[in-house]
């Protein structure tokens, strides 16, 4: 009888643990150092042609990291950390294989670092933290300017504070409702006395963060999807063509003040923001192959777009006036500049010397350039391309001003007008 039972047991098939090797894939791990940001070491996971880069948190100079061995040259402690990362990634990959799951690199990284996606994916504060880390890595990779990164960091702190007060530390993303967009707007205005336009930008940033949650499949739908920001139309300063001529021809005897005046006039002719003005060089001047006309070709760090700025005769004269300047000879910069803060201080003094009853700033010159080109008949699309905007709505909202002379000229071109006697 015992033999018969053993025979029956032997006929029972033994289950085999199998996994789809093609679905699971093979994960490779490498460490690299970005050329433009030489301090941060990144870990790159690659599987089935897909990449996932994360910062290791380790920093060093270029000479301290060997790109061939992917290890530090004289830092055993840091190398131990890198080896531990590799071991944990391979261990997490083995768990995926045993479960027969296809590998998602982000989940693999979280598992290797002891983070449970199921526990944290719905936590709102965790989502804010992840969103901020992504923006930090974009800045470290040179994809975001320092000014934009600082601004977004401030907005993240405001969102974090509002979320902690409204939903608690354990609040879930699903708790965010469509009506909270307007509630957040009012909270910013009452709590910190922010203007409506500034508060609208912060709410829009919160909306982008919720889009980030949708992309990561933490929520199905963005609760702020139908939110539309409503900016107040502000009366912004800009100069007329007559005021620009008055500033250009005014007698100024102090060389330092005259230098500031010249830089401001150059901005009025080109629309360059201060961030681009301080780094524009001779290499940015391009001659059109067909017409021979010169223009500035600039990659805007703020928007990631390309600005095409035709050089007027007046702008070219200003560039030529700095031909013998030491900064031009040493660095090739077109307009030698001081700091933005000092520049704006001197501009206010300049307005008083010339007799302009307006507050001059670097951005006033940019608005002036856009207004002058639009008034003279330049298409909105061309002016938008000059300013480096991603769409014409930004140009129209902030820079477009309809002047009487423009309206009169346009209507006079199609029909006679009544003239004053």
C-alpha positions in Angstrom: 0.0 0.0 0.0 2.8 2.4 0.8 4.5 1.6 -2.5 1.2 2.4 -4.3 1.0 5.7 -2.5 4.6 6.6 -3.4 3.8 5.7 -7.0 0.9 8.1 -7.0 3.0 10.8 -5.5 5.7 10.4 -8.1 3.1 10.9 -10.9 2.2 14.4 -9.5 4.0 16.9 -11.7 6.4 19.3 -9.8 5.6 22.9 -10.6 8.4 24.8 -12.2 9.2 28.5 -11.5 9.4 30.2 -14.9 9.6 33.8 -16.1 9.4 35.6 -19.4 13.1 36.5 -20.0 12.2 38.8 -22.8 9.6 40.7 -20.7 11.9 40.8 -17.7 14.9 41.9 -19.7 18.5 42.4 -18.6 19.3 45.6 -16.6 22.7 47.2 -17.0 24.1 49.6 -14.5 26.6 52.3 -15.2 27.7 55.5 -13.5 28.5 58.7 -15.3 29.4 62.4 -14.7 27.7 65.1 -16.7 30.1 67.3 -18.6 28.4 70.6 -17.9 27.7 69.8 -14.2 31.0 68.2 -13.1 30.0 67.7 -9.4 27.2 65.1 -9.6 27.6 61.4 -10.3 24.5 59.7 -11.9 23.4 56.1 -12.0 21.9 55.0 -15.3 19.8 51.9 -15.5 19.2 50.5 -19.0 16.8 47.7 -20.0 15.3 46.9 -23.4 16.6 50.1 -24.9 15.1 52.3 -22.2 17.1 54.5 -19.8 16.5 55.8 -16.3 18.9 58.3 -14.8 19.0 59.1 -11.1 21.5 61.1 -9.0 23.6 59.0 -6.6 24.0 62.0 -4.3 27.8 61.7 -4.6 29.8 64.7 -5.8 33.3 65.2 -7.0 35.4 67.2 -9.5 36.1 65.8 -13.0 39.6 64.5 -12.2 38.3 62.4 -9.2 36.1 60.1 -11.3 37.3 57.6 -13.9 34.9 57.3 -16.7 36.4 54.1 -17.9 36.2 52.1 -14.6 33.1 54.2 -13.5 34.6 54.5 -10.1 36.3 57.2 -8.0 40.1 57.3 -8.3 41.0 57.8 -4.6 37.8 57.4 -2.5 37.2 53.9 -1.3 34.1 54.9 0.7 32.3 56.3 -2.3 33.3 53.2 -4.4 31.7 51.0 -1.7 28.5 53.0 -2.1 28.5 52.5 -5.9 29.2 48.8 -5.5 26.3 48.6 -3.0 24.0 50.3 -5.5 24.9 47.7 -8.2 24.3 44.8 -5.8 20.9 46.2 -4.7 19.8 46.8 -8.3 20.7 43.2 -9.3 18.9 41.9 -6.2 15.8 43.8 -7.2 16.1 42.5 -10.7 16.1 38.9 -9.4 12.9 39.7 -7.5 11.3 40.9 -10.7 12.3 37.7 -12.5 11.0 35.4 -9.8 7.7 37.2 -9.9 7.6 37.0 -13.7 7.1 40.7 -14.0 8.2 43.0 -16.8 10.8 45.4 -15.6 9.9 49.1 -15.0 13.1 50.9 -14.3 11.6 53.5 -11.9 10.0 50.7 -9.8 13.2 48.7 -9.9 15.1 51.7 -8.6 12.6 52.3 -5.8 12.7 48.6 -4.9 16.5 48.6 -4.8 16.4 51.6 -2.5 13.8 50.2 -0.1 10.9 52.4 -1.3 7.5 50.8 -1.6 5.7 52.3 -4.6 2.3 51.0 -3.3 2.7 52.8 0.0 4.0 56.2 -1.3 2.5 56.5 -4.8 -0.7 58.1 -3.5 0.9 60.4 -0.8 0.6 64.0 -1.9 3.7 65.3 0.0 5.7 62.4 -1.5 4.5 63.4 -5.0 5.6 67.0 -4.4 9.0 65.8 -3.2 9.4 63.6 -6.3 8.4 66.5 -8.6 10.9 68.8 -7.0 13.7 66.2 -7.3 12.9 65.8 -11.0 13.2 69.6 -11.4 16.5 69.6 -9.5 18.0 66.9 -11.8 16.9 69.0 -14.8 18.7 72.0 -13.4 21.8 69.8 -12.7 21.7 68.6 -16.3 21.6 72.3 -17.5 18.1 72.1 -18.8 16.8 74.8 -16.5 18.3 78.2 -15.6 19.2 79.0 -12.0 16.6 81.8 -11.8 13.8 79.4 -13.0 15.0 76.7 -10.6 14.9 79.0 -7.6 11.5 80.3 -8.5 10.1 76.8 -8.8 11.7 75.8 -5.5 9.9 78.6 -3.8 6.6 77.6 -5.5 7.1 74.0 -4.3 7.5 75.2 -0.7 4.2 77.1 -1.0 2.4 74.0 -2.4 4.0 71.8 0.3 2.7 74.2 3.1 -0.8 74.4 1.6 -1.0 70.6 1.2 0.2 69.9 4.7 -2.4 72.3 6.1 -5.3 71.2 3.8 -4.8 67.4 3.6 -2.4 66.5 6.4 1.0 64.8 6.2 -0.7 61.5 5.2 -3.0 63.1 2.7 -3.5 61.4 -0.6 -3.4 62.9 -4.1 -7.0 61.6 -4.6 -8.1 64.1 -1.9 -7.3 67.1 -4.2 -10.5 68.4 -5.7 -11.1 70.7 -8.7 -12.4 73.5 -6.3 -9.1 73.4 -4.5 -7.4 75.3 -7.3 -9.4 78.4 -6.6 -9.1 77.8 -2.8 -5.3 77.6 -3.2 -5.4 80.9 -5.2 -7.2 82.7 -2.4 -5.0 81.1 0.3 -1.9 82.6 -1.5 -3.4 86.0 -1.6 -4.7 86.1 2.0 -1.9 84.2 3.7 1.1 85.9 1.9 -0.6 88.9 0.3 0.6 87.7 -3.2 -0.7 89.5 -6.2 -3.3 87.7 -8.4 -0.8 87.2 -11.2 1.8 85.7 -9.0 -0.8 83.4 -7.3 -2.0 82.3 -10.7 1.5 81.2 -11.6 1.9 79.1 -8.4 -1.5 77.4 -9.0 -0.4 76.6 -12.6 2.8 75.0 -11.1 0.6 72.9 -8.8 -1.3 71.9 -11.9 1.9 70.8 -13.6 2.8 68.8 -10.5 -0.6 66.9 -10.7 0.2 66.2 -14.4 3.4 64.6 -13.2 1.3 62.4 -10.9 -0.9 61.4 -13.9 2.2 60.5 -15.9 3.3 58.2 -13.1 -0.1 56.6 -13.0 -0.7 57.7 -9.4 -4.0 59.3 -10.3 -6.1 58.8 -13.4 -7.2 62.4 -14.0 -5.8 65.8 -13.1 -8.3 67.5 -10.8 -7.0 70.9 -12.0 -7.4 70.0 -15.6 -10.1 72.6 -16.2 -8.4 75.3 -14.3 -7.7 78.4 -16.4 -5.5 81.2 -14.9 -6.9 84.7 -15.2 -4.2 87.3 -15.1 -4.9 90.9 -14.3 -4.0 93.2 -17.2 -1.3 95.5 -15.8 -0.1 98.9 -17.0 3.5 98.1 -17.7 6.2 100.7 -18.4 7.7 101.1 -21.9 9.2 103.9 -23.9 7.9 105.6 -27.0 10.1 106.1 -30.0 10.5 109.7 -29.1 11.6 108.9 -25.6 14.1 106.4 -26.9 15.5 109.1 -29.2 15.6 111.6 -26.2 17.5 109.1 -24.1 19.9 108.3 -27.0 20.8 111.9 -27.8 21.0 113.3 -24.3 24.3 114.8 -23.3 25.9 112.5 -20.7 29.5 113.2 -19.6 30.1 110.4 -17.1 31.6 107.4 -19.0 30.1 104.8 -16.6 26.6 106.3 -17.0 27.0 106.5 -20.8 27.9 102.8 -20.8 24.7 102.0 -19.0 22.7 104.2 -21.4 24.3 102.4 -24.4 23.5 99.0 -23.1 19.9 100.0 -22.4 19.5 101.4 -25.9 20.9 98.2 -27.4 18.2 96.3 -25.5 15.5 98.6 -26.9 16.8 97.7 -30.4 17.0 94.0 -29.9 14.7 93.0 -27.1 17.4 91.0 -25.3 16.7 90.1 -21.7 19.5 90.8 -19.2 20.3 87.0 -18.9 21.1 86.8 -22.6 22.6 90.3 -22.8 25.4 89.4 -20.5 26.5 86.4 -22.5 25.8 87.3 -26.1 29.1 87.2 -28.0 30.5 87.5 -31.5 29.7 83.9 -32.2 26.0 84.7 -32.0 26.2 87.0 -35.0 25.1 85.2 -38.1 24.9 86.5 -41.7 22.0 85.3 -43.8 23.3 83.3 -46.8 20.8 84.7 -49.3 20.5 88.4 -48.2 23.7 88.9 -46.2 21.6 90.5 -43.4 23.1 90.1 -40.0 21.1 88.7 -37.1 21.6 87.3 -33.6 20.9 83.6 -33.0 20.5 82.9 -29.3 19.3 79.8 -27.4 17.2 81.1 -24.6 17.9 79.3 -21.3 14.6 80.2 -19.8 12.2 78.8 -22.5 14.6 76.5 -24.3 13.7 78.2 -27.6 15.7 79.9 -30.2 15.6 83.7 -30.7 16.3 85.2 -34.1 17.0 88.9 -33.8 17.8 90.9 -36.9 20.4 93.6 -36.3 19.3 97.1 -37.1 21.9 99.7 -38.2 21.7 101.4 -34.8 22.3 98.1 -33.0 25.3 97.3 -35.2 26.8 100.7 -34.4 26.5 100.0 -30.7 28.3 96.7 -31.2 31.1 98.4 -33.1 31.5 101.0 -30.4 32.8 98.3 -28.0 35.3 96.9 -30.5 38.3 98.0 -28.5 36.9 97.2 -25.1 39.1 94.8 -23.0 36.2 92.5 -22.3 35.4 92.2 -26.0 39.0 91.3 -26.8 39.4 88.9 -23.9 36.0 87.1 -23.9 34.3 88.2 -27.2 31.3 89.5 -25.4 29.3 92.1 -27.4 28.2 94.3 -24.5 30.3 94.4 -21.3 27.9 94.4 -18.4 27.6 94.8 -14.6 25.3 92.8 -12.3 21.6 93.1 -12.9 20.9 94.7 -9.6 23.5 97.5 -10.1 22.3 97.8 -13.7 18.7 98.6 -12.6 20.0 101.0 -10.0 22.0 103.0 -12.5 19.0 102.9 -14.9 16.8 104.7 -12.4 19.5 107.3 -12.0 19.8 107.6 -15.7 16.0 108.4 -16.1 16.4 111.3 -13.6 19.4 112.7 -15.5 17.7 112.6 -18.8 14.3 113.8 -17.5 12.2 110.8 -18.2 9.3 110.4 -15.8 9.4 106.6 -16.0 11.2 103.9 -14.0 13.7 102.3 -16.3 14.6 98.6 -15.8 16.1 96.0 -18.0 12.7 94.6 -18.8 11.3 98.0 -19.7 13.8 97.9 -22.6 12.5 94.5 -23.7 8.9 95.7 -23.7 10.0 98.8 -25.5 11.6 96.8 -28.3 8.5 94.6 -28.8 6.2 97.7 -28.8 8.3 99.6 -31.3 8.5 96.6 -33.7 4.8 95.9 -33.5 3.9 99.6 -33.9 6.0 99.8 -37.1 4.0 96.9 -38.6 6.1 93.8 -37.7 3.9 90.7 -37.5 3.2 89.3 -34.0 4.7 86.0 -35.0 8.0 87.6 -36.0 8.2 89.6 -32.8 7.4 86.5 -30.7 10.3 84.7 -32.4 12.6 87.6 -31.7 11.7 87.5 -28.0 12.1 83.7 -27.8 8.5 83.1 -26.7 7.1 79.6 -27.0 3.8 81.0 -28.3 2.3 84.3 -29.5 -0.2 84.6 -26.6 2.7 85.4 -24.2 3.8 88.2 -26.6 0.3 89.5 -27.0 -0.5 89.5 -23.3 2.7 91.1 -21.9 4.2 93.1 -24.8 1.6 94.1 -27.3 0.2 97.6 -27.0 -2.1 99.1 -29.6 -1.0 102.7 -30.2 -3.1 105.3 -32.0 -0.6 105.9 -34.8 -0.6 102.1 -35.7 -4.4 102.0 -35.9 -4.5 105.3 -37.9 -1.8 104.0 -40.4 -3.6 100.7 -40.9 -7.0 102.2 -41.6 -5.6 105.0 -43.7 -4.0 102.4 -46.0 -7.5 101.2 -47.0 -9.6 104.4 -46.8 -9.2 108.2 -46.6 -9.5 109.7 -43.1 -10.9 113.0 -41.9 -8.1 115.5 -41.1 -8.2 118.3 -38.5 -8.7 121.8 -40.0 
